Structure formats: C-alpha cells, structure tokens
Amino acid sequence: MVDSELKAKIEAALKSNKPKIDLINIVKQLKDKDMEQKAVYDIFEDVRKSLKDAKRKDDEEIIKDIIDIITGLCSQRMRIYPKVLNV
C-alpha cells in the first residue's frame, strides 16, 4: 500500500509537463532514503495496478516505463539501482 503523501507526489508527477523526469526523481529520492529496490518496485507496481483499474492507460504506460528503470530493464545509463531486479 502506498502512503498518501507518496501517492500525492506520484499523482502530481503524472500530471506535470515532464512526468518521467519527475517520477525518476521520486525514485532517486526513495533510493537516497535507503529504500530497497524491491520496495520501490512494489510501490510503483501498486500504483500501476490502480491506474489500470481506473482505465488510465496513458498514465499506466508511463509507470511501466519507470518500473523498467527501477528493475534495471533499461539501458545501463538509465539504471538507478546497480542490479537487475527479477520479479
């Protein structure tokens, strides 16, 4: 379950002019607070499921892109965590 403050930050990022950059910054902030990769993945996966249920396909696609970055299924230069997360 995503806490309400974090959920509000993610929603604000989705509505911004540069949602991917803002969401990546949120992920980096969570990592800087020593949040483990799996925990960050779980948060964004919960958000993705909520967006899917709400039929917000465009926002869901953005979150899927961020999940790829969280899990390391992206280019090396885009990785935030050093290891690939197998989920």
CNS distance restraints for C-alpha pairs under 8 A (distance, minus, plus):
assign (resid   1 and name CA) (resid  43 and name CA) 6.96 0.50 0.50
assign (resid   1 and name CA) (resid  46 and name CA) 6.85 0.50 0.50
assign (resid   2 and name CA) (resid   6 and name CA) 6.64 0.50 0.50
assign (resid   2 and name CA) (resid   7 and name CA) 6.05 0.50 0.50
assign (resid   2 and name CA) (resid  43 and name CA) 5.86 0.50 0.50
assign (resid   2 and name CA) (resid  46 and name CA) 7.26 0.50 0.50
assign (resid   2 and name CA) (resid  47 and name CA) 7.66 0.50 0.50
assign (resid   3 and name CA) (resid   7 and name CA) 6.14 0.50 0.50
assign (resid   4 and name CA) (resid   8 and name CA) 6.06 0.50 0.50
assign (resid   5 and name CA) (resid   9 and name CA) 6.38 0.50 0.50
assign (resid   6 and name CA) (resid  10 and name CA) 6.23 0.50 0.50
assign (resid   7 and name CA) (resid  11 and name CA) 6.11 0.50 0.50
assign (resid   7 and name CA) (resid  47 and name CA) 7.91 0.50 0.50
assign (resid   8 and name CA) (resid  12 and name CA) 6.07 0.50 0.50
assign (resid   9 and name CA) (resid  13 and name CA) 6.13 0.50 0.50
assign (resid   9 and name CA) (resid  26 and name CA) 7.92 0.50 0.50
assign (resid  10 and name CA) (resid  14 and name CA) 6.21 0.50 0.50
assign (resid  10 and name CA) (resid  23 and name CA) 6.63 0.50 0.50
assign (resid  10 and name CA) (resid  26 and name CA) 7.69 0.50 0.50
assign (resid  11 and name CA) (resid  15 and name CA) 6.40 0.50 0.50
assign (resid  12 and name CA) (resid  16 and name CA) 6.22 0.50 0.50
assign (resid  13 and name CA) (resid  18 and name CA) 7.48 0.50 0.50
assign (resid  13 and name CA) (resid  19 and name CA) 4.94 0.50 0.50
assign (resid  13 and name CA) (resid  20 and name CA) 7.71 0.50 0.50
assign (resid  13 and name CA) (resid  22 and name CA) 5.37 0.50 0.50
assign (resid  13 and name CA) (resid  23 and name CA) 5.93 0.50 0.50
assign (resid  14 and name CA) (resid  18 and name CA) 7.99 0.50 0.50
assign (resid  14 and name CA) (resid  19 and name CA) 4.84 0.50 0.50
assign (resid  14 and name CA) (resid  20 and name CA) 7.74 0.50 0.50
assign (resid  14 and name CA) (resid  23 and name CA) 7.59 0.50 0.50
assign (resid  14 and name CA) (resid  59 and name CA) 6.66 0.50 0.50
assign (resid  14 and name CA) (resid  62 and name CA) 7.99 0.50 0.50
assign (resid  15 and name CA) (resid  19 and name CA) 6.66 0.50 0.50
assign (resid  16 and name CA) (resid  22 and name CA) 7.75 0.50 0.50
assign (resid  18 and name CA) (resid  22 and name CA) 6.27 0.50 0.50
assign (resid  19 and name CA) (resid  23 and name CA) 5.95 0.50 0.50
assign (resid  19 and name CA) (resid  62 and name CA) 7.74 0.50 0.50
assign (resid  20 and name CA) (resid  24 and name CA) 6.02 0.50 0.50
assign (resid  20 and name CA) (resid  62 and name CA) 6.78 0.50 0.50
assign (resid  20 and name CA) (resid  66 and name CA) 7.10 0.50 0.50
assign (resid  21 and name CA) (resid  25 and name CA) 6.21 0.50 0.50
assign (resid  22 and name CA) (resid  26 and name CA) 6.40 0.50 0.50
assign (resid  23 and name CA) (resid  27 and name CA) 6.34 0.50 0.50
assign (resid  23 and name CA) (resid  66 and name CA) 7.15 0.50 0.50
assign (resid  24 and name CA) (resid  28 and name CA) 6.20 0.50 0.50
assign (resid  24 and name CA) (resid  66 and name CA) 6.83 0.50 0.50
assign (resid  25 and name CA) (resid  29 and name CA) 6.14 0.50 0.50
assign (resid  26 and name CA) (resid  30 and name CA) 6.27 0.50 0.50
assign (resid  27 and name CA) (resid  31 and name CA) 6.23 0.50 0.50
assign (resid  27 and name CA) (resid  40 and name CA) 7.14 0.50 0.50
assign (resid  27 and name CA) (resid  70 and name CA) 7.59 0.50 0.50
assign (resid  27 and name CA) (resid  80 and name CA) 7.98 0.50 0.50
assign (resid  28 and name CA) (resid  32 and name CA) 6.05 0.50 0.50
assign (resid  28 and name CA) (resid  80 and name CA) 6.91 0.50 0.50
assign (resid  29 and name CA) (resid  33 and name CA) 6.30 0.50 0.50
assign (resid  30 and name CA) (resid  34 and name CA) 6.67 0.50 0.50
assign (resid  30 and name CA) (resid  35 and name CA) 5.49 0.50 0.50
assign (resid  30 and name CA) (resid  40 and name CA) 7.25 0.50 0.50
assign (resid  31 and name CA) (resid  35 and name CA) 5.00 0.50 0.50
assign (resid  31 and name CA) (resid  36 and name CA) 6.78 0.50 0.50
assign (resid  31 and name CA) (resid  37 and name CA) 7.48 0.50 0.50
assign (resid  35 and name CA) (resid  39 and name CA) 6.54 0.50 0.50
assign (resid  35 and name CA) (resid  40 and name CA) 6.74 0.50 0.50
assign (resid  36 and name CA) (resid  40 and name CA) 6.45 0.50 0.50
assign (resid  37 and name CA) (resid  41 and name CA) 6.12 0.50 0.50
assign (resid  37 and name CA) (resid  70 and name CA) 6.82 0.50 0.50
assign (resid  37 and name CA) (resid  71 and name CA) 7.40 0.50 0.50
assign (resid  37 and name CA) (resid  81 and name CA) 6.80 0.50 0.50
assign (resid  37 and name CA) (resid  85 and name CA) 7.45 0.50 0.50
assign (resid  38 and name CA) (resid  42 and name CA) 6.09 0.50 0.50
assign (resid  38 and name CA) (resid  85 and name CA) 7.30 0.50 0.50
assign (resid  39 and name CA) (resid  43 and name CA) 6.36 0.50 0.50
assign (resid  40 and name CA) (resid  44 and name CA) 6.40 0.50 0.50
assign (resid  40 and name CA) (resid  70 and name CA) 7.35 0.50 0.50
assign (resid  41 and name CA) (resid  45 and name CA) 5.96 0.50 0.50
assign (resid  41 and name CA) (resid  67 and name CA) 6.43 0.50 0.50
assign (resid  41 and name CA) (resid  70 and name CA) 6.27 0.50 0.50
assign (resid  41 and name CA) (resid  71 and name CA) 7.05 0.50 0.50
assign (resid  42 and name CA) (resid  46 and name CA) 6.12 0.50 0.50
assign (resid  43 and name CA) (resid  47 and name CA) 6.39 0.50 0.50
assign (resid  44 and name CA) (resid  48 and name CA) 6.05 0.50 0.50
assign (resid  44 and name CA) (resid  63 and name CA) 6.88 0.50 0.50
assign (resid  44 and name CA) (resid  66 and name CA) 7.99 0.50 0.50
assign (resid  44 and name CA) (resid  67 and name CA) 6.61 0.50 0.50
assign (resid  45 and name CA) (resid  49 and name CA) 6.20 0.50 0.50
assign (resid  45 and name CA) (resid  67 and name CA) 7.35 0.50 0.50
assign (resid  46 and name CA) (resid  50 and name CA) 6.29 0.50 0.50
assign (resid  47 and name CA) (resid  51 and name CA) 6.20 0.50 0.50
assign (resid  47 and name CA) (resid  63 and name CA) 7.74 0.50 0.50
assign (resid  48 and name CA) (resid  52 and name CA) 6.14 0.50 0.50
assign (resid  48 and name CA) (resid  60 and name CA) 5.42 0.50 0.50
assign (resid  48 and name CA) (resid  63 and name CA) 6.06 0.50 0.50
assign (resid  48 and name CA) (resid  64 and name CA) 7.09 0.50 0.50
assign (resid  49 and name CA) (resid  53 and name CA) 6.17 0.50 0.50
assign (resid  49 and name CA) (resid  60 and name CA) 7.99 0.50 0.50
assign (resid  50 and name CA) (resid  54 and name CA) 6.17 0.50 0.50
assign (resid  51 and name CA) (resid  55 and name CA) 6.11 0.50 0.50
assign (resid  51 and name CA) (resid  56 and name CA) 5.18 0.50 0.50
assign (resid  51 and name CA) (resid  57 and name CA) 7.08 0.50 0.50
assign (resid  51 and name CA) (resid  59 and name CA) 6.84 0.50 0.50
assign (resid  51 and name CA) (resid  60 and name CA) 5.55 0.50 0.50
assign (resid  52 and name CA) (resid  56 and name CA) 5.94 0.50 0.50
assign (resid  52 and name CA) (resid  57 and name CA) 6.40 0.50 0.50
assign (resid  52 and name CA) (resid  60 and name CA) 6.23 0.50 0.50
assign (resid  56 and name CA) (resid  60 and name CA) 6.09 0.50 0.50
assign (resid  57 and name CA) (resid  61 and name CA) 6.17 0.50 0.50
assign (resid  58 and name CA) (resid  62 and name CA) 6.53 0.50 0.50
assign (resid  59 and name CA) (resid  63 and name CA) 6.34 0.50 0.50
assign (resid  60 and name CA) (resid  64 and name CA) 6.16 0.50 0.50
assign (resid  61 and name CA) (resid  65 and name CA) 6.36 0.50 0.50
assign (resid  62 and name CA) (resid  66 and name CA) 6.48 0.50 0.50
assign (resid  63 and name CA) (resid  67 and name CA) 6.10 0.50 0.50
assign (resid  64 and name CA) (resid  68 and name CA) 6.31 0.50 0.50
assign (resid  65 and name CA) (resid  69 and name CA) 6.61 0.50 0.50
assign (resid  66 and name CA) (resid  70 and name CA) 6.21 0.50 0.50
assign (resid  67 and name CA) (resid  71 and name CA) 6.04 0.50 0.50
assign (resid  68 and name CA) (resid  72 and name CA) 5.95 0.50 0.50
assign (resid  68 and name CA) (resid  73 and name CA) 4.86 0.50 0.50
assign (resid  68 and name CA) (resid  74 and name CA) 6.01 0.50 0.50
assign (resid  69 and name CA) (resid  73 and name CA) 6.04 0.50 0.50
assign (resid  69 and name CA) (resid  74 and name CA) 5.66 0.50 0.50
assign (resid  69 and name CA) (resid  78 and name CA) 6.52 0.50 0.50
assign (resid  69 and name CA) (resid  79 and name CA) 5.68 0.50 0.50
assign (resid  69 and name CA) (resid  80 and name CA) 6.84 0.50 0.50
assign (resid  70 and name CA) (resid  79 and name CA) 7.08 0.50 0.50
assign (resid  70 and name CA) (resid  80 and name CA) 6.51 0.50 0.50
assign (resid  70 and name CA) (resid  81 and name CA) 6.82 0.50 0.50
assign (resid  70 and name CA) (resid  85 and name CA) 7.91 0.50 0.50
assign (resid  71 and name CA) (resid  81 and name CA) 7.67 0.50 0.50
assign (resid  71 and name CA) (resid  83 and name CA) 7.85 0.50 0.50
assign (resid  71 and name CA) (resid  84 and name CA) 5.46 0.50 0.50
assign (resid  71 and name CA) (resid  85 and name CA) 4.67 0.50 0.50
assign (resid  71 and name CA) (resid  86 and name CA) 7.23 0.50 0.50
assign (resid  72 and name CA) (resid  76 and name CA) 7.71 0.50 0.50
assign (resid  72 and name CA) (resid  79 and name CA) 5.43 0.50 0.50
assign (resid  72 and name CA) (resid  80 and name CA) 7.42 0.50 0.50
assign (resid  72 and name CA) (resid  81 and name CA) 6.85 0.50 0.50
assign (resid  72 and name CA) (resid  82 and name CA) 7.60 0.50 0.50
assign (resid  72 and name CA) (resid  83 and name CA) 6.59 0.50 0.50
assign (resid  72 and name CA) (resid  84 and name CA) 4.59 0.50 0.50
assign (resid  72 and name CA) (resid  85 and name CA) 6.47 0.50 0.50
assign (resid  73 and name CA) (resid  84 and name CA) 6.73 0.50 0.50
assign (resid  74 and name CA) (resid  78 and name CA) 6.36 0.50 0.50
assign (resid  74 and name CA) (resid  79 and name CA) 6.65 0.50 0.50
assign (resid  75 and name CA) (resid  79 and name CA) 6.72 0.50 0.50
